[in-house]
Amino acid sequence: MIDFHTHVFPEKIAQRSVSVLAEKAGIKPYTDGTPSDLRRHAKESGVSLAVVLPVITREDQFDSIFRFACKINEENDTLFSFGAVYPGDQDLKDRLKLIKEYGLKGIKIHPDYHGIDLSDDRTMELIYEAAALDLVISVHAGVDIGIPDPVRSTPQMALRIINEIGPEKMILAHTGGWKLWDDVEGLLVGKAVYFDISFTDGYIDPGQWKRIIVNHGTDKILFGSDSPWSSEDKTAEAIYKLGLSAKDNLNIFENTAKKLLNIDQGNI
């Protein structure tokens, strides 16, 4: 089982960071936000690989996030971290090349924490250049529970990127757009884009969730927990309860992720 959507923080700031974010969102975390606790929870949940998605909020955070990501990956164990580049960064191309060179395999984009819309020219440039390097692009999609207004990553914005850029490895988190699932069904289902199913259980009608997953095609669906904000075992249980076929479950929990990451048996 591969979890394609997790978050961790350096040990010295994890407690404070998780506490602040939890209070802001009004939710209780399932881990303490440290790499060690995510490793523990992943193992208990039967997860063989957890993809860490760092969120950058300022251009000057690149170096520290990059170093932290590389340190995680040097452990060569349950966790594998992507990188992050701030939209509009004056060194954007060089930093993406560095991420590619060091084998981080992808980037995380979070328009709400950037304070820049997904359809902004700066974000569009970042996606274009990342796609040109064959990097995986994981995008926060829909409403952010801690920053609900304005919504900076809508299905309409995502559709523009699909039509104008056509990135082959773009993932829209939270089943295509948190709490905007009617628009996801109307605009994005069936399009050339991946969805992860993180932080969806309990917020969406199960019938609509299953319909989106099946109609979009499980070869474009990824298991994700959004740890520490939801648990891997709880999310996995919710997927099994949808009553999908064994083949569909295998795609969601393993095959689609392996294809995107170009890995065999969970080994990066």
C-alpha angles and dihedrals in degrees: 000000000000120000107207098187122054137131132210136170134208111278094249095057102027098095095049094041094050092044093052094045093045092053091047093051096037093232136119117240121232095211134028091250097250124125090239093055092047089051089052094048093044091053092048090050096049095250113151097187132020120194112217116214113199117205117217119203101176136029092240092061094072097094096049093045091047092051092047091049092050091048091053091050093048088066087066093204139104096327129068121180132210122206133240135220125189114239111254093022107161089224094044098130095046092048093050089050089052091052089050093046093052093049099244088142098205152017137234121229119193110176094188093057092041090051087224126111120247089238094049113120090243093056091043090054091050091052093046093052094043091050090050088059091049092244122156110247116207112192130191103234130197130358118353110224092218097041103032098165130086101020105222100180113050131163088249091058091046091051090055090055092048091050099041103033105016099203109197096211106040118136123198108206128221095036093307100311128006112245090351094089096131088061090044089057093045099044113018112030109109094016124126096269136097127239126204115207097220123143093003104107111098094020101066132055105259091227092056091044092054091044092053092047095047096042093046091049125247091243083075098042125094132194112239135161105192087225128220087033095053132014126250095225093048092050092046091050090052091053093050089051090061088074098230122166121272089249092052092049091049090053093049098045100037125348101062092049093048090052093051095045094039092229137141124221092350094299117131 
